[in-house]
Amino acid sequence: MTPLISENNNYNRNYVKYIAIFLLILVSLIIVPSSPLSKGNIWVDTNAMLEIGRGWLSGNIPYLHMFEQRGPILFIYNLIANVISSHGYFGLFCIEIANFLAIFFITDRILMKCFNNSINPFIATVLPFFMMIDKSFETGGSPEEFAITWSLLGILTAISVSTEPMKNEFYRAVIFGITIGMVFWIKFTLLGPLIGASIFIFLFLLTHQRYKYLIKFVVDSLLSFSVMSSVICFYFFYHHALKNLYNVYFKVNIMAYGGNTTINEKIISFINTSFQTITTNSWLFSLALAGIFILWRLQKKLAELLLVVSLISFIVTYLVGQARLYSFLQIYTILILIIIISTVALVNNINKSYLWILLLLALFPIIQNPFFSKAPYIWSKNPVAPKLFGEIINRECSDAKLESLVYYNIVDAGVERYTPIKVSEKFKYFERTNVPDKAYPEQKIYLDRIINNSEATYVVIGLNWGRQKSINLENNHEVESKIPEQVQKKYKVISASYSYYPVETDMNQFQLALLKKR
């Protein structure tokens, strides 16, 4: 895969890059829900990760003192976010901006490996832009959002191996091993793109009879992965939490989410999910397929790499992982990358600049993120229930740091981002994760004990959690009918509100109730 074109022009590449970076930050400020222009990020998964980071910062160890199933590297991201700001979402916004910039620079490098165009930095901004505006991005902060950065770095490494196989052999292998380690310890079901890149590198070096290089690449990659994993395992071993890491991150994840599913059931589910995903995103898949055909004629090796990566990503995501809305984000990003690269190749080959306009028109129908279009901007009247609850707690308590809160039937809604109340600092099971009670009864037993003994000052209840019908929040009888009798014996309702949350909720309302100890 040699560059299609090498041009001399008057553009200052660095100047173009600075403008592109400025535009990327500006658009992020407007679109990303964790932006300072927003009242907050209402995605429960994101708030749960932030709370793990906050608890870790206070001295608690993930898995040992706090129960959550995501990987330790993702917790490190959220630890850093809390170092920047332990309340609100500015810390998360900074982490997301850094991640978008990393995606931008990696995409720019990928384009430079294939096309020596001065406007590559502008083209590279398309990838993070379109990540933000797809519904699989939701409100940001998912493992997929951070894992794709390392997957793209792995793809860049694979391109480098196939275009310049004699250069930096050890360095590339080490980098590739690190990318695998990062994704593995963020969320191991997201390894699809890197498995695809690994297959491509293996077959490329094998068919070119680079046996010595292949052996060294495998050994050095495994070595860097092993060193990185050893550091992580040693940390948890030192804090007597290695067994907890294994039980929660591996055992619970594997057994609780389809561990007892038969092979036939998995295959049938995979076929149904694949059909639904492809038909729902048919235009995007059609553009990417056309892009593969274009690259097959112009850059065959690149087409082979991207085809293998996208196919393996799809299979691993939906055969091994879960078919959630955010699960599509990695696949979506790779498909957009295919479309971008194939368009650049076509423009360079036939020298028709108007194709850029056609590309924008072609991509326009895939803009479908309902989250950012109704983000809770600071100047809007859209309610944010956790913010309201946080304000109530701050008014009622002379020192909220002395009080505690638990999420009885939902994943963390983020009330603690608006008040310094204790959540994971006090309770190991501070939320009701999606792990079924039958598969992991310890969670339910622990939460019931908190309620029965009135151990928490406040309790948050999801009123329409699990795709239930929304209710009239002004009707006290309806609100109380959604709260278990066991909870009402010990706690009384002091507020009920909702946050705008499209796609997975009735009437686009995520309805919550705040209860206080009697």
N, C-alpha and C positions, 0 to 999 in steps of 0.2 A: 504494500500500500504506500506508494510514493505520492507526495503532494501533486494534485492535479495542475496547479498553477502557481507560479512564483512571480509576483508582480512588483514593480517599483512605482510608487506613487508618492503624492505629496502629503498624505495623511500622516500625522504624528500618532503612532500607535498608543503611546502612553497617554496622550491627551484624550484619545477615544476611550481608553480604559477608565480614566478618571470620571469622564462623563457617564459612562455606563454604570460605574459603581454608585455615583450620586443618584442616578435614576432608580437603581435597584433599591437603595435605602429609602428613597422618597416613596416609591410604590409600596414598599413593605410597611412604612409608617401609616399609610392610608388603608391598606388591605388587611394586614395581619391583626387578628383580634387581641393579641397580647400587646399591641402598640399602646404607647402613652395616650393616644387619641381615643382609646376604648375604655369603657368602664371595667372591662375584665374579660377573661377567657372562661366560658361556662362549661367547657368540656370536662366531664368528670374524670376521665382517664388522665388528662393533663394535670388536673389539680391533685390527683392521687400521687403522681410522680413528683410534683413540686413538694407535697407534704412529706414524702420520703426524704427528699433532699433537705427539707427544713429540720426533720427529726434527726437526720444524720449529722447535721451541723450542730445540733444541741447535744450530741454524744451518743445517741442510739445507733445501733448497728443494724443495717438492713438484713432481713430474714431472721435474725436472732431476736431483735426487739420490735421489729415492724414487719407486718406481713404484706407483701406485694410480690407478684410473680415476674415482673419485668427484670431485665438483666442489670448487673451492677454498673456497667458503663453508662447506661441510660440514667441510673441514679446519680452518677458522677456529673453528668450534664446538669441535672436538676440541683445537685449540691452547689455547683458553681453559680447557677441562677440565683440561689438563695444567698450566696456570699455577696453577690451584687446587690440584691434586694430581697430580704426575707419576707416582705409583704408586698402585695400588689403583683404586677406581672412584668415590671421593667426588666428584671433579671432574665426572665424567660425570653423577652423580646431581644435582648442583647445576644443571647445564645442563638436564637433563630436567625438574627442578622448575620452573625459570624458563620452560621451554617450555610445560609444563602450565598454569602460571599465565597465560601469554600467551593460550593457547587459551581458558582460563576467561574472561578479561576480554573477548576478542573475541566469544565466544559470548554473554556477558552483554549486550554492545553490540548484537549482532544481535537478541536478544530484546527489548531496550528499543526498538529501531527499530520493532518490530511490536506489542509488547504492553507496556503500562506497568504491570507487576505488581511488587509489592514483593518477591516470593519468586523473582524471576528469577535472583539469584545462586545459590540452591540448585539451580534447574533447570539453570543453566549448568555446574555441576560434573558433571552426568551425562555430558557429552561426553568429557572427559578420563578419567573413571572407566571408561567402556566402551571407550575406546581401550586402556587398560592390560590389560583382561581378555579381549581378543580374541586368538586365536592368531596373527593377522597382525602383532601387536605383537612377537611372539617374546620376546626378552629385552631389547629396547629399544636405542636408539642408531642406528636405521636412518635413511637419508635421508628416507624417507616420514614418519617421526615429526616431523621438523623442517620439512619442506616443507608439511605440512598447515596449520601455523600461518599461513604466508604466504598459502596458498590461501584460508583462512577470512577473512583480512583483505581479500583481493580480493573475496570474496563480500559482505562487509560494505560495501565501497566500491560495489559494484553496487547493493545495496539502497539506499544513501544517494543514489545518482544517480537512482534511480527514485522515491524518496519525497520528496526535497528537491532537485530539479534546479537550483534557483537559488542554492544555498549552496556556498561553498568550492570552486568549480569547479577552480581551479588546484591547490589542496591535494590534492583527491581524485585528480586525474590523476597528480600526482607520486607519491602513495602507491601508486596502482595500478601505475605503472611500476616502483617499487621492489619490489613483491611479485613481479612477473614476473622482475625481475633476480635476486632472492634464490632463487627456485625454479630458474631457469635455471642458476644457478651452484652449486646444491646437486646437482641431477640433472635434466637437461633433459627426460628422458622423463616427468617428473612434472608437466608444465605443463597437463595435461588440464583440471583445474578452472578455471584462469585463462583458458584458451582459451574454455571455456564461458562464463565471466563476461564475457569480451571480446565474444563473439557477442551475448550478451544486451544489454549496454550499447549496442553498435552498432545493433541492431535497435530498441531502445527509443527512442534519440535520433532515429533515422531516421524511425520511424513517428510520432513526435511533432513532426517537422519542426524539430528543434533542430540544424540543420545547422552553425551557427557553433560551438555548444557541442561538437558531435561532432568537428569539425576541431581545435578547441583541445584537447580531451581526448586525441585520438590523438597530436597533436604533443607535448603536455606529457608524456604517458606515455612516448613514445619517447625524449624528451629525458632524463628521469630514468633510464630504463633504460640509455641510452647513456653517461651520465655515470658511473653505477655500474660498467658494464662496462669503461669506459675506465680507471678507477682500478685495477681488477683486472688488466687487460691491461698497464697501465704498470708495475705491480709486477713482473710476470714478465718484461717487456721489460727493465727495469732490471737484473734478476738474470740476464739472458741465458737465460731459460727460456720465452719466449713460444712458440717453435716446439715445445718439449716439451709445453706446455699444449695446443696445438692437436693434436699427434700423439696424445697419450694420452687427453685428455678427449673429443675429438671423433672423430678418425680410428680409434683403437683400439676405442672403444666401438661405433661404427657398423659397422665392418668385422668385428670379432671376434664380435659377437653377432647373427648373422643377416644380415650385410651382403650375403652372396651368395645369400640366399633369394629365390626368385621371388615375384611378386605373388600368384600362385595359391596357393603354399605358405603365404604369410602369411595369406591369407584363410581357408584351410582350418584353419590353426592357431588363428586368432582365433575361428572358429565353435566349434571343439572346446573351447577354453579357456573361452569364454563360457558354453557349455552346462554345463560342469563347475562353473564358479564359481557360476552361478545355482542349479543344483540342490543344490550343497553348502550354499549359504546361502539356500535357498528361503524360509525363514520371515522372514529379515531383508528380503529383496527384497519379499516380500508386504506386510509392514508399511509399508515405504517407499512402495510403490505405493498402498496405501490412504491414506497420508499425503498423497500428491500429489493424489488425488481429493478429499480433505477440503479441502486448501488451494485447489484449483481453484474450489470453491464459495465459500470464505470470503476468500481472499487470492490472487486469480488471478495477479497480477504476480509475487508471491513463488513461487507454484507453477511459473510459467513459468521463472523464474530457476533454481530448484533442479532442475527437470527437465532443462534444457539443460546445467547444470553436471554433473549426475550422468551423463547420457548421454555427453557428450564425454569426461569423466574415464574412463569405462569403455572407450570406443573407443581413446583414446590409450594408456591403460595396457596393454591387451592386444593392440593392433594394432602399436604402435610399441615398447613396452617388453617386458620379460620376464615370463613367467607364474610368478613365484616366490610363496611363501607371503606374504612381506612386501609384495608388490606390491598386495595388496588393501587395505592399511591406509587409504590416502587415500579410496578408494571407500567403504569401511566407515564411516569417520568422517562422510562426507557423508550416507550413508543414515541414520545415527543422528541427525544434525542434522535431516533431514527428519521423522523420527519424533517428535523432541522438539517441533519447531515446530508440527507438525500437531496434536499432543496438546494443546499450550497453546491453540491456536486453538479446538479443539473444546471444551475445558473452559470457556474464556471465553464461547463462544457459547451453550452449553446449560446452563452453570452447574452441572455435576455433578462435585463434587470427588473422588468415588470413582474417577473415571477415572484418577487418578494411580496408584492401587493396581493397576488393570487394566493400565496401561502397564508397571509393574514386572514383573507376571506375564507380560506378553507378551514383554518383553525377556529374561526369565530364560533361555529356551532357547538364546539366542545366546552365553551365557557359556561359552566353550570353549577358553580358553587353558591348555594343559597345562603351560606353562612355570612360571607363577607358583604353581600349586598344589603343585609340587615344587621350589620354589626352594631353592638351597643355603644355607639360613639358618645363621647362625653357631653355633646350638645343635644343628643336625642332624648326622647322620653321613654325609650324602651326600658322596661324594668329589668333589674338583675337581682334575683332573689337573694343570693349569697351576700351581695353588697348591703342590701336592706337588713338582713339578719345580723351582719357584722356591726352595722350602725346601732341596732337595737341592743346588742350585747355591750357595746362600748358605753352606751347611755346608762344601762342598768348596773354595770359593774364598776366599782371604784378602781379596781385593778384586774383587768381581764386575764392577765398572765396567771392569776391564781385559780382561774376557773378552767373547766374542761368541756369538751364537746365530742360527740360520737355520731357517726352516720349509721343508723340502725339497719336500713333496708336498701341502701344505695351505695354506689361508689362515691368517693369524696367530691362534694359539690363546690368546695373552695371558700367556705365561710371564713376560714382562718387566714385567708389572704387579705381580709379587711379588718381583722381584730387579732391581737396577740394571744388568743386563747390556746390552751394545750389540746392537741389532738393525738398525733402519733407519739408525742413526747410522753404521754401517759398511758396510752392504750396500744397494745400490739396489734389487735384487730380493731382498727379505728373506723372501719368501713365494712360494708357487705360487698365483697368482690363477686365476680360472676362465677366463681367456683361453686359447683352444685353442693348442697349440704350433704347429700348422700356420699359424695366422693371425698368430702373433707369436712366432717361434722364439727371439728374443733372451733371453726369460725363462728358458727351459730351458737354453740354452747357458751363461748366467751362473750359474745354480744348480749345474749340473754342474761348472763350473770351481771353484766354492767347495768342493764335495765332493772332487774329484780333487786339489786342492792343499791340502786340510785347512785352509782359511782360517778356518773357524768353530770355536770351541772346542766348542760343543754343536750338535746337530741334533735337531729334533723331527720325528717321522714320524707321520702319521695311519695307523692300522692298519686301520680300516674306513671310510676316507674314500670318498665317492662311492657311498653306499648299499650298501657291501659287507657281508657277513655278519660279525657279531661273533665274536671268538675267545676262547679261554681264556687270560687274561692271565698266569696262573700257569704256563702251559706255555711254557718258553723256546723250544722248537722251533717252536711255532706263531707266537710273536712274531717270531722271526727270519725265518720264512718269508714274512712280510709286508714285510720290509725289503729293498730292492734290493741285489743283491750288490755293486754299485759302491759303495754307502754303507758296507756292512759291512767292506769292505777297509780303509777309513780310520777308521771309527768303531765303537765297541762299545756295546751296550745296557747302560744302568745302571739304568733304571727303566721300568715300563710301568703305566699306570693309565687311568682313564676319568672322564669327567664325564657326569652325567645330561643327555641332550639328546633330547627326544622329537620325534616327527613324522618327522624325516628320517634317523634312524639305526636300525639293527637292535638290538632289545632296549633301546632308549632309551639306548644307550651310545655316546658319542663317545670311541673308544679311541685312546690316544696312547702313543708310546714316546720316551724321552729317551736320546740317544746322546752319548757323549763321544769326543773325538779320541783315537786310540790313541797 
